Amino acid sequence: MGYRYIGSKEKLAPKLIAEIRQKCPTARTVIDLMAGTGLFSLALRREGFRVVASDVMTYSYHHLVVNLKLNHAPKFHGLVGIVGEGSDTYNRVLDYLNHIHPISGFFTKEYSPGGNPLAGCRPRMYFTTANASKIDAIRQTIKSWYEHKLINDVEHSLLLHDLIMSANNIANIAGTYGHYLSHFVQRATDSISLVPCAFEEDDNIEGHEIRRGYAEELAPQLTADVCYIDPPYIKRQYAANYHILETLAREDDPDAIGESGLRPWRDQYSDFCSKVKIRNAFDLIIRQIKCNNIFISYSEDGLLPIEDLLCFLQQYGNVELSKIRYKRFRSNNSSKGLELTEYLIYLLKV
Ligand SMILES: C[S@@+](CC[C@H](N)C(=O)[O-])C[C@H]1O[C@@H](n2cnc3c(N)ncnc32)[C@H](O)[C@@H]1O
């Protein structure tokens, strides 16, 4: 199973890229400023673009490393002494992690029914106790390998990417990690298993840049022919809704607060989720980024009505709007309709 991510552009990517090519036929370098899952960056890479990708979330960074920097499995030389020699070390590394002895650690304590949350609330049910203790053992091993320099930066990102993807497959949630379900669904009772990543095999892996941080702060440092901005469009903060993935990516044991066990997430708060702050956030980016061709995705469900957003953007240059009908992101219990209109705004800065 893939990644259910609010606002993912995996399926829309071909249409978005066609629009970019049509408006900017000579463009070579594209900034994917709020890259999320990194799947739009991957689509750009496939199409031969040089990509500059960023996001405020750490899990996004690891996905981007895999999506932009790898076209085959890394060698994992440092682990040969642990997993044995042979041509297929990556698979043996995953096999080793898949058969690791479970331990009772942070995930077991905070996110499984066998735990005992520090906050004093009833045990949470994001993962079965068996899966949480397997996750504890896997994350501890990856962290220790990295600290002991047995794996390099790219290998580290790949293993964290694999762990995040596999944890997603068996998480007991209805779409996001805002809360867990009160009964384990069938999928969540399967044993967690790291699955080998299917690498893109093309040669376009040189020259891409990956950054971590607020777009508003990174903007002055970024230059490209085209900038694609895919901001949050609703109030739900990514840092709160994907807190467990962030904890896997950061490899820490934060305070797990309240019934839901959220990590402290204000350091990754997004101004794009606030009707009051969103204009200032756009302004900081559009004024400072060294790029004149700016494409912005927005949704019919967005905090700002599309007319207001278009009117606001007109102060920076010429604005054009295209509309795409699209399958709506829905939590399992959502009552909203199946389709919505996705907007793509082309702003030519003057
Ligand atoms: C709609 S999602 C992008 C989805 C992405 N295009 C994909 O296909 O996966 C919005 C992303 O913006 C990021 N984000 C929100 N505010 C941000 C900010 N101020 N600076 C950088 N990233 C931000 C979130 O972490 C989230 O990943």
The ligand as a Tripos MOL2 file, in Angstrom:
@<TRIPOS>MOLECULE
LIG
   27    29     1     0     0
SMALL
NO_CHARGES

@<TRIPOS>ATOM
      1 C1         -0.3340   19.5930   -0.1280 C.3       1 LIG1
      2 S1          1.0680   18.9670    0.6760 S.3       1 LIG1
      3 C2          2.2050   18.7290   -0.6460 C.3       1 LIG1
      4 C3          1.9830   17.3930   -1.2770 C.3       1 LIG1
      5 C4          3.0240   17.0470   -2.3250 C.3       1 LIG1
      6 N1          2.9110   17.8360   -3.5180 N.3       1 LIG1
      7 C5          2.9030   15.5860   -2.6820 C.2       1 LIG1
      8 O1          2.5500   15.2400   -3.8240 O.co2     1 LIG1
      9 O2          3.1300   14.7640   -1.7910 O.co2     1 LIG1
     10 C6          1.7180   20.3760    1.4670 C.3       1 LIG1
     11 C7          3.1000   20.2270    2.0700 C.3       1 LIG1
     12 O3          3.5380   21.5100    2.5050 O.3       1 LIG1
     13 C8          4.3870   21.3350    3.6210 C.3       1 LIG1
     14 N2          4.4410   22.6650    4.2570 N.ar      1 LIG1
     15 C9          3.4500   23.3190    4.8940 C.ar      1 LIG1
     16 N3          3.8340   24.5580    5.2250 N.ar      1 LIG1
     17 C10         5.1030   24.6920    4.7930 C.ar      1 LIG1
     18 C11         6.0420   25.7510    4.8310 C.ar      1 LIG1
     19 N4          5.7120   26.9290    5.3690 N.pl3     1 LIG1
     20 N5          7.2580   25.5430    4.2960 N.ar      1 LIG1
     21 C12         7.5720   24.3440    3.7420 C.ar      1 LIG1
     22 N6          6.7300   23.2950    3.6680 N.ar      1 LIG1
     23 C13         5.5050   23.4810    4.1820 C.ar      1 LIG1
     24 C14         3.7250   20.2330    4.4130 C.3       1 LIG1
     25 O4          4.6350   19.6090    5.2600 O.3       1 LIG1
     26 C15         3.2180   19.3290    3.2960 C.3       1 LIG1
     27 O5          4.1250   18.3000    3.0210 O.3       1 LIG1
@<TRIPOS>BOND
     1     1     2 1
     2     2     3 1
     3     2    10 1
     4     3     4 1
     5     4     5 1
     6     5     6 1
     7     5     7 1
     8     7     8 2
     9     7     9 1
    10    10    11 1
    11    11    12 1
    12    11    26 1
    13    12    13 1
    14    13    14 1
    15    13    24 1
    16    14    15 ar
    17    14    23 ar
    18    15    16 ar
    19    16    17 ar
    20    17    18 ar
    21    17    23 ar
    22    18    19 1
    23    18    20 ar
    24    20    21 ar
    25    21    22 ar
    26    22    23 ar
    27    24    25 1
    28    24    26 1
    29    26    27 1
@<TRIPOS>SUBSTRUCTURE
     1 LIG1         1 GROUP 0 **** ****
